Amino acid sequence: MIACLRRFAFVLLGLVLALPTPTQAADGGVLVLGRISDDPKAHYDQLKPLLDYVVPRMADVGIREGRILMAKDAQQMASYLRRGRVDWVTETAGTAAILQQRAGGRPLLLTERDGTSQYHSVFFARRDSGLRSLDDLKGHSVAFQRPNSTSAYFAPAAELLERGYSLEPLLSPTDKLDSAVVGYLFARSELNIATWVHKRLVDVGAMSNLDWDNPRRMPAAFRRDLVPIGRTAAYPRAIEVVRGDLDPRVEARLREVLIDAAGDPDAGEALLRFFGTTRFLPLDDASRQALDRIASGVSRVRAEVE
């Protein structure tokens, strides 16, 4: 009887050890690319061509297949990274900071999109509002885009906190505002931000300088009545992030393949589809410092505002 039990225990132990480990995606020869998305189908079509380009060039480090995994928000993506279900994530600087803080994600490369590797946020108001600088905002309202936006929430909100303002949420543009604070709302899109300021529903808007210069986000008919009143420091346009326990050989090869892609004609269409990427760049000291500022700002916004 005892001998039978021992044999059973041995077989059971063998089965446990043979089970695949779900916490190491790339270790199974599968490279998993993640994206936080509210439109998975559209984003899948943008991600897949670059993944298909990368995977065959990583065979020497054991990668045989590529998969895409979407998350509904940063919290879910952080969980995927912690559990090893995602190896590589493409995100904005603010979200990259959240993934670093919550899940130990590591910045891999700077992503240049449409020829731009850095940008900044612009604050603007109506010309006839009497607001001339960020020193004039106490008792006024600001429209941000969404709670996960780097350029239209994290960066400008952190700038206001750094200047000593207290930020308080408003239920609607007509909500009564305490004269000692700055009230804020989320407008959901840059065009809505521009519209709300132009229609005097809010006093100030915040968006990236790229959106400020884009007539689809800032119509010319609105812009002639608006004026910039401040800006943030520059920060990276986008960041490629890898999970903290990714095999160093896989990480190094992924970095090499992505950097070399800009010089490979076979990668042209895949890069273009990948959110208008023109090239991937190594993180230099200035970029790391900018990421550190964003990470500090994100932490402060989450602690003092949310």
Helices and strands as residue ranges (DSSP letters): H 2-18, G 26-28, E 30-36, H 40-54, G 55-61, E 65-71, H 74-82, E 88-91, H 93-103, E 106-113, E 118-119, E 121-126, G 127-129, G 134-136, E 141-144, I 150-154, H 155-162, E 167-169, E 182-186, H 190-198, E 204-208, H 209-212, H 220-223, E 226-231, E 235-236, E 238-242, H 248-261, G 265-267, H 268-273, E 277-281, H 285-304
